[in-house]
Amino acid sequence: MIALTAAEVAAATGGVLSGVHPGTVVSGPVVSDSREVLPGALFVALPGEHVDGHAFAARAVEAGAVLVLAAHDVPHPAGGTLPAVLVDDVTVALGALAREVLARLREAAAEPGGAALQVVAVTGSVGKTTTKDLLAQLFAADGPTVAPVRSFNNEIGLPLTVLRADEATTHLVLEMGASGIGHIEYLTQIAPPDVSVVLVVGAAHLGEFGGVEATARAKSELVRGLRSDGVAVLNADDHRVMAMAELAPGPVVTFGISPAAQVRATDVTLDQRGRAAFTLVDARTTHAPRSASVRLRLVGEHHVHNALAAAATALVGGLELADVAAGLSSADALSPHRMHVVDRPDGVTVVDDSYNANPDSMRAALKALAQLAGRDRRSVAVLGEMLELGAEARQAHDAIGRLVVRLNIGLTVVVGDGARAIRDGANHEGSWGDEVVLADDIDAAEQFLAQELRAGDVVLVKSSYGSGLWQLGDRLVGAGE
C-alpha cells in the first residue's frame, strides 16, 4: 500500500484515533491475518462467525503492525490500548480505505511521469479465478501487476487486493463475485473498473439469486459500474452476457468461438492430456484479421473461453497479439484446487478441481475427465455436493448423475448425503452395477479409493469448497508421494 499516516487512515475510514500519534506512518501491508504482518503494517481486525480478529490484534502489533483498524479499543499487553483507528463497521471501513487509496493512485498516475494504472475487473458464474490468473501472468510481462491471491473476490478480499497496489502498479486485476443483487455494485464503488470482463451467466448461487435472469442482472452490475470511458469485454457466445452491451458507457469488445466475436478461437483441437490448441484471431479492425497460434497448458476445453477473455482484455490493455499468444501458451493455473493435474508415482493421475462447483463447472470438469482418460485409462469421478443451488439442488445433482453415465465414466464415488441425488440420477439413467457408489463422508471415500484405485486411473475430485472435499484432493495427491 502507499504510505499513509494514522490521521489519513482515520479520515479515509471516518474513524477516530485511539492510542496512536496522528503522524504514525503505515508503511507496510494491510492484512487481516496476524501471521502475515510485516513491520509497518496495518492490521484489520475483522469480525467473524467463529473467530474475531480483535483477539489477534495484540499479536499483530507485537509482530510489527503500527496500527489496527478496529471496532473497539483493544488492551495493550504492556498497558493502555493498542494503536488503533476505531470505526463503526470494520468491513465497510476497509472498503472505504481501499477506495481512497485507489483514487490517490489514479491521481498520481495522471501526473506527468506517473505510471499509467489500469483497473481490470472480472466476473462470471464460472472461470473467474482462472481468467484472473491468466491476466495476472499476461500483464506481469508488461509491467508491475497486482492480482488477487486465491479467490479474493468479495467485500473483504477485493479491498485487500486493491490495498496491495502502490505507485509503481500499472495493472490492477480484480475478481468480483456475488451471491446476490447489489454485491458487485458495491465492489465497483470501491474500485470502478477501466475494463469490465463478463465471462458467462450460469447456474451458480441460484439459491441466493433466485434464478438465472437474476444472476444476469447481478453480473451486469460490473458493466454498469464501469468508468465513463471504460471498456466492456463480453462473451459473444452467451446471449445474456451480450445483452449487457447496451449498458456499457463506452466501447464493447467481444470474445468467443462465434464467428461474430471480435477476438475468437478457430481450429480448436485437444491433445491426449485434454489441453486445447487453437488459432487466436483478432478481428477488431476493418483490416484483415490478425492471428497467432496458442497451445494452452491448462486441462479442459472450457479453458478456451477463459483464455479468449484474457486475450481480449490484454489486447484492450495494449499488449501485442504475438505476446498475448505466447503468454497464454506459457501460463499455468496459479490457484490451488483448480484443475490441478498430478501424476502420482503409482501411475494414478489426480485432477483436483475441488475449490468450487456448480452445474456448469461440474459438466466441464467431467467432460475434461473423459477426454483425459480416453479409451485406454479408467475414469474415476469423486463428486461432492454443489452448494447454494436452492430449490434447484436436487434436479441439478440428478442431472450430473445422468451425465456421468452418458460420458461413460468408469467409476463414480458420490461423497456425502447432500450429493446423493448424483447417484440417483446415474441409476435412473441406466447405471445398475457397482460403477456408482455412495460414501458417507470424506474418510469413507478415502478408504474406498485406497483399495480401489490402480495404476492408469484418472481421478477427478470435484465439489463446492464448503463441502470439504478439497481435503480429499490434498490426500489423494499426497498419497502418491
ABEGO torsion letter per residue (X at the ends): XBBBBAAAAAAAAGBBBBGBBAABBBABBBBABAAABBBGBBBBBBBBAABBAAAAAAAAAAAGBABBBBABBBBBAAEEBBBBBBBABAAAAAAAAAAAAAAAAAAAAABBGBBBBBBBBBBEABGAAAAAAAAAAAAAAAEBBBBBBEBBABAAAAAAAAAABBAABABBBBBBBBABBGAAAAAAAABBBABBBBABBBABGAAAAGEAAAAAAAAAAAAAABBAABBBBBBAABAAAAAAAAABABBBBBBEABAABABBBBGBBBBAAGBBBBBBBBAABABBBBBBBBBBABBEAAAAAAAAAAAAAAAAAGBBAAAAAAAAAABBBABBGBGBBBBBAAGBBBBBAAABBBAAAAAAAAAAAAAAAEAABBBBBBBBBBBGAEAAAAAAAAAAAAAAAAAGBABBBBBEAAAAAAAAAAAAAGBABAABBBBABAAAAAAAAAAABBBGBBBBBBBBAAAGAAAAAAAAAAAAX
